[in-house]
Amino acid sequence: MVKNEKALREMYDWAKKELIDIMEVYIRHAYDPDGGFYGAVSREFVANKDADRGLVLNARILWTFAGAYRVLRDPRYLEMANHAKAYIQKYFIDPQYGGAYWTVHADGSPSNETKYPYGISFIIYGGAELARASGDRDAAAMARKMYDDLEEHALDKVNGGYYETFTRDWKRRSDSFNIKDPSLGSKALNTHLHLIESYTNLMRVDDDPKVHSKVGSLIDIMTNKLLDIEHYHYKPYMTDDWGATDTLFSYGHDIEGAWLLTEALEAYGDEALIEKHKETSVRITAACEAGLDPVTGGLFYEGNESGPFERMMSWWPQAEATVGFFNAYQLTGDDRFLKLAQDMLEHIKKYYSDREGGVFREWLSRGDIGAHDKPNDLRLHIWKTPYHNGRMCMELIERIGKML
């Protein structure tokens, strides 16, 4: 008998139903039959057909539907993934300079031509996932082209790592939405965290040794450059030469980075590194327990060595914490981490997974405020996508499925 089989089966069954429910919302309310997906949809499921459309939203939709198809094999999910891919190729990818625009108008014309490696990483992630799910070589080639563009233009060829922001023709800019003040640095945890997930996924469908080597470089950055080994949190802002400028714990990014590190290591395939950094992942995860609210069980947004100071509760850190705690359970066999993952799911069910009259209505953006408060007005927008919660469900389905 599998240890904790009853609890695991309950988590598996909930995750599968939740994933199906999430996908249905985007099929019914986000899909634009004329191409792509609407840029914003209200709490009452009214699409703003004139809203700008973000690269992050569309590329994350590509990844989520491709992943859901790979896991559940619903042919509608493959149709949605192909719909997203076609729109990205037609409107977001820059045919002249490479890379991709940050936002486009509802008619597909560019509205913000800024090149952010952060956003481009999701085309790599989604294209590679579609190739994994369906064998789509065109999707793999799209992912590889974005990888090549980043390696040519965004890579710091002296110190390693990747810069944040570029003009359309790849002239470096000092500003970044990831770094609130340019004086704090030029390289961000958030960008490297998403590059390691996207490059790892590309490595699964592209056997070029260069891609494999880049995943190794990102593992080194995550463990030797970005990791604060005094507190076992990641440093959010770094200078060109990897100097740290601020002590800030972003609990959601930290615990997400912990399990993504494990994923990258296992895909990279270096057994010595896997064994070496198993403890690293677990220690980062354990450090994030300090960000949990003792009353509701939710994960606060930010803190420092004194504890949480930004006590907002956003939807996505809850999803990442669930996977992070479950990953630590798998690495250690310690039931304490399984209990933490279960507690996160209970918190999600109570505060985020929005149901009215028993009908699923997507996740709220914020769980620390009322469902009808303004920050919960939109079901989806440039930043509110099915990626974090959908991925959480897929991770539980796949991980528990293997265990059972």
C-alpha positions as CSV (number, residue, x, y, z in Angstrom):
1,M,0.0,0.0,0.0
2,V,1.3,3.5,-0.9
3,K,2.0,5.7,2.1
4,N,-0.7,8.3,2.6
5,E,-2.7,6.8,-0.2
6,K,-6.1,8.1,0.8
7,A,-4.8,11.7,1.2
8,L,-3.0,11.5,-2.1
9,R,-6.0,10.2,-4.0
10,E,-8.1,13.0,-2.6
11,M,-5.6,15.6,-3.8
12,Y,-5.3,13.9,-7.2
13,D,-9.1,13.8,-7.7
14,W,-9.5,17.4,-6.7
15,A,-6.7,18.6,-8.9
16,K,-8.1,16.8,-12.0
17,K,-11.5,18.3,-11.5
18,E,-10.1,21.7,-10.8
19,L,-7.9,21.6,-14.0
20,I,-10.9,20.7,-16.1
21,D,-12.9,23.6,-14.6
22,I,-10.1,26.1,-15.1
23,M,-9.8,25.1,-18.8
24,E,-13.5,25.4,-19.4
25,V,-13.5,29.0,-18.2
26,Y,-10.9,30.0,-20.8
27,I,-12.5,28.0,-23.6
28,R,-15.9,29.6,-22.9
29,H,-15.0,33.1,-22.0
30,A,-11.5,34.0,-23.2
31,Y,-11.4,32.5,-26.7
32,D,-11.7,35.0,-29.5
33,P,-12.9,33.2,-32.7
34,D,-11.2,35.8,-34.8
35,G,-7.8,35.0,-33.3
36,G,-6.1,34.7,-29.9
37,F,-7.7,35.4,-26.6
38,Y,-9.4,38.5,-25.2
39,G,-7.1,40.9,-23.3
40,A,-9.5,41.2,-20.3
41,V,-12.6,39.5,-19.0
42,S,-14.7,40.9,-16.2
43,R,-15.8,39.1,-13.0
44,E,-19.2,38.7,-14.7
45,F,-17.5,37.1,-17.7
46,V,-17.9,40.0,-20.1
47,A,-15.0,40.2,-22.5
48,N,-13.4,43.6,-23.1
49,K,-12.8,43.1,-26.8
50,D,-10.9,46.4,-27.1
51,A,-8.4,45.7,-24.4
52,D,-4.7,45.3,-25.3
53,R,-3.4,41.8,-25.4
54,G,-0.4,40.8,-23.4
55,L,2.4,38.5,-24.4
56,V,2.4,36.9,-21.0
57,L,-1.3,36.1,-21.1
58,N,-1.2,34.6,-24.6
59,A,2.0,32.6,-24.2
60,R,0.9,31.3,-20.8
61,I,-2.4,30.2,-22.3
62,L,-0.4,28.4,-25.0
63,W,1.6,26.6,-22.3
64,T,-1.4,25.8,-20.2
65,F,-3.5,24.3,-22.9
66,A,-0.6,22.4,-24.4
67,G,0.2,21.0,-20.9
68,A,-3.4,20.2,-20.2
69,Y,-3.6,18.3,-23.5
70,R,-0.5,16.4,-22.7
71,V,-1.9,15.4,-19.3
72,L,-5.6,14.8,-20.0
73,R,-5.6,14.4,-23.9
74,D,-8.8,16.4,-24.4
75,P,-8.5,17.4,-28.1
76,R,-10.1,20.7,-27.4
77,Y,-7.1,21.7,-25.4
78,L,-4.8,21.0,-28.4
79,E,-7.1,23.2,-30.5
80,M,-6.8,26.0,-28.0
81,A,-3.0,25.6,-27.9
82,N,-2.8,25.8,-31.7
83,H,-5.1,28.8,-31.7
84,A,-2.7,30.6,-29.2
85,K,0.4,29.6,-31.2
86,A,-1.0,31.0,-34.4
87,Y,-1.9,34.3,-32.8
88,I,1.5,34.7,-31.2
89,Q,3.3,33.9,-34.5
90,K,1.1,36.3,-36.5
91,Y,1.0,39.3,-34.1
92,F,3.5,39.1,-31.2
93,I,6.7,37.8,-32.9
94,D,8.7,40.6,-34.4
95,P,9.5,39.7,-38.0
96,Q,12.2,42.3,-38.4
97,Y,14.2,42.2,-35.2
98,G,13.2,38.9,-33.6
99,G,11.9,38.4,-30.1
100,A,8.3,39.4,-29.3
101,Y,6.4,42.6,-28.5
102,W,5.1,43.1,-24.9
103,T,1.6,44.0,-25.9
104,V,-0.5,44.4,-29.0
105,H,-3.8,46.2,-29.7
106,A,-7.0,44.3,-30.1
107,D,-6.5,44.5,-33.9
108,G,-3.1,42.9,-33.5
109,S,-0.9,45.9,-34.2
110,P,1.9,46.5,-31.7
111,S,1.0,48.7,-28.7
112,N,4.3,48.2,-26.7
113,E,7.3,47.1,-28.7
114,T,9.5,46.7,-25.7
115,K,11.4,43.4,-25.6
116,Y,11.4,41.7,-22.2
117,P,13.3,38.4,-21.9
118,Y,10.8,37.6,-19.1
119,G,7.9,37.7,-21.6
120,I,9.7,36.0,-24.4
121,S,10.6,33.1,-22.1
122,F,7.0,32.1,-22.1
123,I,7.0,31.6,-25.9
124,I,9.9,29.2,-25.3
125,Y,8.0,27.5,-22.5
126,G,4.8,27.2,-24.4
127,G,6.2,26.3,-27.7
128,A,8.3,23.5,-26.2
129,E,5.3,22.2,-24.3
130,L,3.2,22.0,-27.4
131,A,6.0,20.1,-29.1
132,R,6.1,17.7,-26.0
133,A,2.4,17.3,-26.1
134,S,1.8,16.8,-29.8
135,G,5.1,16.5,-31.6
136,D,4.6,19.9,-33.3
137,R,8.0,20.7,-34.8
138,D,6.8,24.2,-35.8
139,A,6.2,25.0,-32.2
140,A,9.6,23.6,-31.3
141,A,11.2,25.8,-34.0
142,M,9.4,28.8,-32.7
143,A,10.7,28.1,-29.2
144,R,14.2,27.6,-30.4
145,K,14.1,30.9,-32.4
146,M,13.1,32.8,-29.3
147,Y,15.9,31.1,-27.4
148,D,18.4,32.1,-30.1
149,D,17.2,35.7,-30.0
150,L,17.7,35.9,-26.2
151,E,21.1,34.3,-26.5
152,E,22.2,36.8,-29.1
153,H,20.7,39.9,-27.6
154,A,19.9,39.5,-23.9
155,L,22.7,37.4,-22.5
156,D,25.4,39.2,-20.5
157,K,28.4,37.7,-22.3
158,V,30.8,38.8,-19.6
159,N,29.2,37.9,-16.3
160,G,26.5,35.5,-17.4
161,G,22.8,35.8,-16.8
162,Y,20.3,38.0,-18.7
163,Y,19.4,41.6,-18.7
164,E,15.9,42.8,-18.2
165,T,14.7,45.3,-20.9
166,F,15.3,46.2,-24.5
167,T,14.0,48.4,-27.2
168,R,12.4,46.8,-30.3
169,D,15.9,46.7,-32.0
170,W,17.5,45.3,-28.8
171,K,19.2,48.3,-27.4
172,R,19.4,47.8,-23.6
173,R,17.3,49.9,-21.3
174,S,17.8,50.4,-17.6
175,D,14.1,50.1,-16.5
176,S,12.2,46.9,-15.6
177,F,8.9,46.0,-14.1
178,N,10.8,43.4,-12.1
179,I,13.1,46.0,-10.5
180,K,11.2,48.9,-8.9
181,D,14.3,51.2,-9.0
182,P,17.2,50.9,-11.5
183,S,19.6,51.7,-8.7
184,L,18.7,48.3,-7.2
185,G,20.3,46.4,-10.1
186,S,20.1,45.2,-13.7
187,K,19.3,41.5,-13.3
188,A,16.2,40.0,-11.6
189,L,15.4,36.7,-9.9
190,N,12.0,36.7,-11.6
191,T,13.4,36.7,-15.2
192,H,16.0,34.0,-14.4
193,L,13.4,31.9,-12.6
194,H,11.2,31.8,-15.8
195,L,14.2,31.3,-18.0
196,I,15.2,28.1,-16.2
197,E,11.7,26.7,-16.5
198,S,11.6,27.6,-20.2
199,Y,15.1,26.5,-21.1
200,T,14.5,23.2,-19.2
201,N,11.4,22.6,-21.3
202,L,13.2,23.4,-24.5
203,M,15.9,20.9,-23.6
204,R,13.2,18.2,-23.5
205,V,12.5,18.7,-27.2
206,D,15.8,20.1,-28.5
207,D,18.8,17.8,-28.1
208,D,21.4,20.5,-29.0
209,P,24.2,20.3,-26.4
210,K,24.2,24.2,-26.3
211,V,20.7,24.2,-24.8
212,H,21.7,21.5,-22.3
213,S,24.7,23.7,-21.3
214,K,22.6,26.8,-20.8
215,V,20.3,24.9,-18.4
216,G,23.5,24.0,-16.5
217,S,24.5,27.7,-16.4
218,L,21.0,28.7,-15.1
219,I,21.3,26.0,-12.4
220,D,24.6,27.5,-11.4
221,I,23.0,31.0,-11.3
222,M,20.1,29.9,-9.2
223,T,22.3,28.1,-6.7
224,N,25.5,30.2,-6.6
225,K,24.5,33.7,-7.7
226,L,20.9,34.3,-6.7
227,L,20.7,32.2,-3.6
228,D,21.1,33.9,-0.2
229,I,22.6,31.0,1.8
230,E,22.2,32.9,5.1
231,H,18.4,32.9,4.9
232,Y,17.8,30.4,2.1
233,H,15.8,32.8,0.1
234,Y,16.6,34.2,-3.4
235,K,18.0,37.6,-3.9
236,P,15.4,39.5,-6.0
237,Y,17.8,42.1,-7.6
238,M,21.4,41.8,-8.7
239,T,23.9,44.1,-10.4
240,D,25.7,43.2,-13.7
241,D,28.4,41.4,-11.7
242,W,26.0,39.7,-9.4
243,G,26.2,42.0,-6.4
244,A,23.1,41.9,-4.2
245,T,21.4,45.2,-3.4
246,D,18.4,44.4,-1.2
247,T,17.2,41.8,1.3
248,L,13.7,41.0,0.2
249,F,11.9,37.7,0.5
250,S,9.3,37.1,-2.2
251,Y,7.7,34.0,-0.8
252,G,5.9,33.0,-3.9
253,H,9.0,33.3,-6.2
254,D,11.2,31.6,-3.6
255,I,9.1,28.5,-3.2
256,E,8.4,28.4,-7.0
257,G,12.1,28.6,-7.6
258,A,12.7,25.8,-5.1
259,W,10.6,23.2,-7.0
260,L,11.7,24.5,-10.4
261,L,15.3,24.0,-9.4
262,T,14.5,20.4,-8.6
263,E,12.8,20.0,-12.0
264,A,15.7,21.5,-13.9
265,L,18.2,19.3,-12.0
266,E,16.3,16.2,-12.8
267,A,15.9,17.1,-16.5
268,Y,19.6,18.1,-16.7
269,G,20.5,14.7,-15.5
270,D,23.6,15.2,-13.3
271,E,23.1,12.8,-10.4
272,A,25.8,14.5,-8.3
273,L,24.1,17.9,-8.7
274,I,20.7,16.4,-8.0
275,E,22.0,15.0,-4.7
276,K,23.9,18.1,-3.8
277,H,20.9,20.5,-4.3
278,K,18.1,18.3,-2.9
279,E,18.8,19.9,0.4
280,T,18.9,23.3,-1.2
281,S,15.4,23.0,-2.5
282,V,14.1,21.7,0.8
283,R,15.7,24.4,2.8
284,I,14.3,27.2,0.6
285,T,10.9,25.6,0.9
286,A,11.1,25.3,4.7
287,A,12.3,29.0,4.9
288,C,9.0,30.0,3.2
289,E,7.0,28.6,6.1
290,A,7.7,31.9,7.8
291,G,5.5,33.6,5.2
292,L,2.4,31.6,6.1
293,D,-0.5,33.3,7.9
294,P,-1.2,31.4,11.1
295,V,-4.9,32.4,10.9
296,T,-5.9,31.5,7.3
297,G,-3.0,29.3,6.3
298,G,-2.3,31.5,3.2
299,L,1.1,32.6,2.0
300,F,1.8,36.4,2.3
301,Y,3.4,38.2,-0.6
302,E,6.8,39.6,0.7
303,G,8.9,39.8,3.8
304,N,12.5,39.9,5.2
305,E,14.5,38.5,8.0
306,S,12.0,40.0,10.5
307,G,9.0,38.3,8.8
308,P,6.2,39.2,6.4
309,F,5.7,42.9,5.8
310,E,3.6,42.9,2.6
311,R,0.6,40.9,3.9
312,M,-1.3,40.9,0.6
313,M,-2.3,37.4,-0.5
314,S,-2.3,36.9,-4.2
315,W,-3.6,33.8,-6.0
316,W,-0.4,32.6,-7.6
317,P,1.9,32.2,-4.5
318,Q,-0.7,29.8,-3.1
319,A,-0.5,27.6,-6.2
320,E,3.3,27.7,-6.2
321,A,3.4,26.9,-2.4
322,T,1.2,23.8,-2.9
323,V,3.7,22.4,-5.5
324,G,6.7,23.5,-3.5
325,F,5.6,21.8,-0.3
326,F,4.6,18.7,-2.2
327,N,8.0,18.6,-3.9
328,A,9.7,18.8,-0.5
329,Y,7.5,15.9,0.6
330,Q,8.6,13.9,-2.3
331,L,12.3,14.8,-1.7
332,T,12.2,14.0,2.0
333,G,9.3,11.7,2.7
334,D,8.5,14.0,5.6
335,D,4.7,14.0,6.3
336,R,5.0,17.6,7.6
337,F,5.5,18.9,4.0
338,L,2.5,16.8,2.8
339,K,0.4,18.4,5.5
340,L,1.6,21.8,4.5
341,A,0.5,21.0,0.9
342,Q,-2.8,19.8,2.0
343,D,-3.3,22.9,4.2
344,M,-2.5,25.1,1.1
345,L,-5.2,23.3,-0.9
346,E,-7.7,23.8,1.9
347,H,-6.8,27.5,1.9
348,I,-7.2,27.7,-1.9
349,K,-10.6,26.0,-1.8
350,K,-11.9,28.4,0.8
351,Y,-10.4,31.7,-0.4
352,Y,-9.5,31.5,-4.1
353,S,-11.3,28.8,-6.0
354,D,-14.4,30.8,-6.6
355,R,-17.7,29.0,-6.7
356,E,-21.2,30.4,-6.6
357,G,-24.1,28.0,-6.3
358,G,-21.7,25.2,-6.8
359,V,-20.6,26.5,-10.2
360,F,-16.9,27.1,-10.7
361,R,-16.0,30.7,-11.6
362,E,-12.2,30.7,-11.9
363,W,-9.9,31.8,-9.1
364,L,-10.0,35.2,-7.4
365,S,-6.8,37.4,-7.8
366,R,-6.8,38.2,-4.1
367,G,-7.9,36.0,-1.2
368,D,-7.3,38.5,1.6
369,I,-10.2,40.7,0.5
370,G,-13.8,40.3,-0.6
371,A,-14.7,38.6,-3.8
372,H,-16.4,41.8,-5.1
373,D,-13.6,44.2,-4.1
374,K,-11.9,46.0,-7.0
375,P,-8.7,43.9,-7.3
376,N,-11.0,40.9,-8.0
377,D,-12.9,42.7,-10.8
378,L,-11.2,40.8,-13.6
379,R,-11.2,37.1,-14.2
380,L,-8.3,37.5,-16.6
381,H,-6.0,40.2,-17.8
382,I,-2.4,40.7,-18.9
383,W,-1.2,39.1,-15.6
384,K,-4.1,36.9,-14.6
385,T,-3.8,33.7,-16.6
386,P,-4.4,29.9,-16.1
387,Y,-0.7,29.2,-15.8
388,H,-0.1,29.1,-12.1
389,N,-3.2,27.4,-10.9
390,G,-3.4,25.1,-14.0
391,R,0.2,24.1,-13.6
392,M,-0.4,23.4,-9.9
393,C,-3.1,21.0,-10.9
394,M,-1.0,19.3,-13.5
395,E,1.9,18.9,-11.2
396,L,-0.2,17.2,-8.6
397,I,-1.9,15.0,-11.2
398,E,1.4,13.8,-12.6
399,R,3.4,13.5,-9.4
400,I,0.6,11.7,-7.5
401,G,-0.2,9.6,-10.5
402,K,3.4,8.3,-10.6
403,M,3.3,7.6,-6.8
404,L,0.1,5.7,-7.0
